[in-house]
Amino acid sequence: MKVKKLKLEIEKAWDQKDWSTTNMKNVIIQVIDHLENGIIRVSDFLNEKWIVNEWVKKAIIMYFSIKKMNVIELGPLEFYDKIPIKNKFREKNVRVVPHAIARYGSYISQGVILMPSYINIGAYIGKETMIDTWATVGSCAQVGSRVHISGGVGIGGVLEPLQDNPVIIEDDVFIGSRCILVEGVLIKKGAVLGANVVLTSSTKIFDVTNDNNAIEFKGFIPKYSVVIPGSYPKKFPSGIYYVPCAMIIGKRKKSTDEKTSLNDALRTHKLVI
């Protein structure tokens, strides 16, 4: 069934709140199979902006409701869940180190390396990306190509609300150890996040590279930005306290080789990642 037809079927069943028929279950499974194989994805980059495909999110929610709990055995390991575990990594040219786990319905491109980590359904991982030890990629999160996600990073998805984009990390981004990215934040191409940067949709981001006042914004990190964690004073009834923020302290050079410019950025700004 073509994608347009699948979309119409999902939208119709969602509105009618009925997806219990055998035909509808097959439609839902086809959508998840398309996610698994990268034919569709939760968010697409169209007309210079990211657009969420709400109908795909609906299909994921519907998939949970039609699947039954099953025992999943992997050698001596046993799991009990509704969603199968992704397999056949050799055929996909994906390196998977024990105990990395990816759920069926996530897409992992060729050349990806998964250290012991977790990838949830609906997530998209681009080519030659590294997911390092104990990093987690949440449901529907979108990760570009040649991204390095360091150890202990937590990338939230956003399955609901349906209209909200998930966390999106564009190509050639470096995410430092123990960063937390949630609530649909957007990390644009080539950015470098130092260790322990925490970003939510309401986290203040200050560009402190100007000679005058810092520029403040929320929800996204601009292209090639070098970012570290910081704090700013805020007045409360009981006194002034410091609240976490993120600070853009420089730009990564986009005119040179990505790997070289990354190392230059770390040395220049004295970042330890």
C-alpha positions in Angstrom: 0.0 0.0 0.0 1.3 3.5 -0.9 2.3 6.0 1.8 -0.6 8.4 0.9 -3.1 5.5 1.2 -1.6 4.4 4.5 -1.9 8.0 5.9 -5.6 8.2 4.9 -6.3 4.9 6.5 -4.5 5.8 9.8 -6.3 9.2 10.0 -9.7 7.6 9.3 -9.2 4.9 12.0 -7.9 7.4 14.5 -10.9 9.7 14.1 -13.3 6.7 14.4 -11.3 5.4 17.4 -11.5 1.9 15.9 -8.4 0.0 14.7 -9.4 -3.5 15.9 -10.1 -5.0 12.5 -7.6 -7.3 10.8 -7.3 -5.0 7.9 -6.5 -2.0 10.1 -4.0 -3.9 12.1 -2.2 -4.8 8.9 -2.2 -1.1 7.9 -0.6 -0.1 11.2 2.0 -2.9 10.9 2.8 -1.6 7.4 3.5 1.9 8.8 5.8 0.5 11.5 7.6 -1.6 8.8 8.1 1.6 6.8 9.6 3.3 9.9 11.8 0.3 10.4 13.2 0.6 6.9 13.5 4.3 6.7 10.7 4.8 4.0 8.9 7.2 6.2 10.0 9.1 9.4 8.3 11.0 12.2 9.7 14.4 11.1 10.8 15.6 7.6 12.9 18.7 6.7 10.7 20.5 4.1 10.9 24.1 2.9 13.8 24.9 5.3 12.0 23.7 8.4 11.2 20.5 10.3 7.6 19.3 9.9 6.1 16.6 12.2 4.1 13.8 10.5 1.3 13.5 13.1 -0.2 10.5 11.4 3.0 8.5 11.9 2.9 9.3 15.6 -0.7 8.1 15.6 0.3 4.9 14.0 2.9 4.3 16.7 0.3 4.8 19.5 -2.0 2.5 17.6 0.7 -0.1 17.3 1.2 -0.2 21.1 -2.5 -0.9 21.5 -2.7 -3.8 19.0 0.4 -5.6 20.2 0.3 -8.1 23.0 2.9 -8.8 25.6 5.4 -11.5 24.7 8.5 -13.1 26.2 11.5 -12.2 24.1 14.5 -14.5 24.6 18.1 -13.6 23.6 20.4 -16.3 24.7 20.3 -16.3 28.5 18.5 -12.9 28.5 14.8 -12.6 28.8 12.5 -9.6 28.1 8.8 -9.2 28.4 7.4 -6.5 26.1 5.1 -5.7 23.3 7.6 -4.4 20.7 10.1 -6.8 19.1 13.9 -6.0 19.2 15.6 -4.9 16.0 17.9 -7.5 14.5 19.9 -8.4 11.3 22.5 -5.7 12.0 25.1 -7.4 9.9 23.0 -7.1 6.8 22.4 -3.4 7.6 26.2 -2.8 8.1 25.5 -1.5 11.7 28.0 -2.2 14.4 26.3 -3.2 17.6 28.2 -3.7 20.9 26.6 -5.8 23.7 24.3 -4.7 25.3 23.0 -2.1 22.8 19.3 -2.5 22.2 17.1 -0.9 19.5 13.3 -1.5 19.3 11.6 -2.5 16.1 10.3 0.6 14.3 13.4 2.6 14.8 15.6 3.3 11.7 19.4 2.9 11.9 21.4 3.8 8.8 24.5 2.1 7.5 27.8 2.8 9.2 26.2 3.6 12.6 28.0 2.4 15.7 25.9 1.5 18.8 27.8 1.1 22.0 25.8 -0.2 24.9 22.8 2.1 24.4 19.1 2.2 23.8 17.1 3.3 20.8 13.3 3.6 21.0 10.6 3.0 18.4 10.1 5.9 15.9 13.7 7.1 16.3 15.8 7.9 13.2 19.6 7.6 13.2 21.5 8.9 10.2 24.6 7.5 8.5 28.0 7.0 10.3 26.6 8.3 13.6 28.1 7.1 16.9 25.8 6.4 19.9 28.2 6.0 22.8 27.8 4.0 26.1 24.6 4.3 28.1 23.2 7.0 25.8 19.5 6.8 25.2 17.5 8.0 22.2 13.8 8.4 22.9 10.8 7.5 20.9 10.6 9.6 17.7 13.9 11.5 18.3 15.6 12.4 15.0 19.4 12.2 14.8 21.3 13.2 11.6 24.4 11.8 9.9 27.9 11.9 11.3 26.6 12.8 14.8 28.6 11.9 17.9 26.4 11.3 21.0 28.8 10.8 23.9 28.4 8.6 26.9 25.4 9.0 29.2 23.5 11.4 27.0 19.8 11.4 27.3 17.8 12.4 24.2 14.1 12.6 24.8 11.6 11.9 22.2 8.1 13.5 21.9 5.4 11.0 21.0 2.7 13.2 22.5 1.5 15.9 22.0 1.1 14.7 18.4 1.6 18.1 16.9 5.0 18.7 18.6 8.3 17.9 16.9 10.5 15.5 18.8 14.1 16.3 19.7 15.9 16.8 16.4 19.7 16.7 16.0 20.9 17.7 12.6 24.1 16.5 10.7 27.7 16.8 12.0 26.7 17.6 15.6 28.8 16.7 18.7 26.9 16.1 21.9 29.1 16.0 25.0 28.9 13.5 27.9 25.8 13.6 30.1 23.9 16.2 28.1 20.1 16.1 28.4 18.0 17.2 25.4 14.2 17.0 25.8 10.9 18.7 24.9 11.5 19.0 21.2 14.7 21.1 21.2 16.4 21.5 17.9 20.2 21.2 17.6 21.2 22.6 14.2 24.0 21.4 11.9 27.5 21.3 13.1 26.9 22.5 16.7 29.1 21.3 19.6 27.6 20.9 23.0 30.0 20.6 26.0 29.5 18.1 28.8 26.4 18.5 31.0 24.4 20.9 28.8 20.7 20.5 29.7 18.2 21.9 27.2 14.4 21.9 27.5 11.9 24.0 25.6 12.0 26.7 28.3 15.8 26.7 29.0 17.3 30.1 28.3 20.1 30.1 25.7 22.4 33.1 25.8 24.8 34.0 22.9 27.6 35.7 24.8 29.9 36.3 21.8 28.7 39.8 21.2 30.5 42.9 22.6 27.3 44.3 24.0 24.4 42.5 25.7 23.9 38.7 25.3 21.3 37.6 22.8 18.6 35.4 24.4 16.5 32.7 22.8 14.9 29.3 23.5 14.3 25.9 21.9 17.2 25.6 19.4 20.9 25.9 19.1 22.1 27.7 15.9 24.4 26.1 13.3 28.0 25.6 14.3 27.5 27.0 17.8 29.9 25.9 20.6 27.8 25.6 23.8 28.6 25.1 27.5 26.3 24.9 30.6 25.9 28.1 32.6 23.6 29.8 35.1 22.0 33.2 35.6 20.5 35.0 38.6 16.8 35.0 39.2 14.9 36.7 41.9 12.4 34.6 44.0 10.4 35.6 47.1 13.0 34.1 49.3 16.0 35.7 47.6 18.1 35.5 44.4 19.2 32.1 43.2 21.0 30.8 40.1 19.0 29.0 37.4 20.6 26.7 34.8 21.0 28.0 31.2 23.1 27.3 28.1 25.7 29.7 26.8 27.0 30.0 23.2 30.6 31.0 23.5 31.8 30.7 20.0 31.4 29.2 16.5 32.8 26.1 15.0 34.4 26.7 11.7 32.3 25.4 8.8 35.0 26.1 6.1 37.3 23.3 7.3 37.0 19.6 7.7 34.4 18.8 10.4 36.6 16.6 12.5 39.5 19.1 12.5 37.2 22.0 13.2 35.7 20.1 16.1 39.1 19.6 17.7 39.9 23.3 17.1 36.6 24.3 18.7 37.4 22.3 21.8 40.9 23.6 22.2 39.9 27.2 21.5 37.2 27.3 24.0 38.9 25.0 26.5 36.1 22.5 26.5 36.4 19.0 28.0 33.9 16.7 26.5 
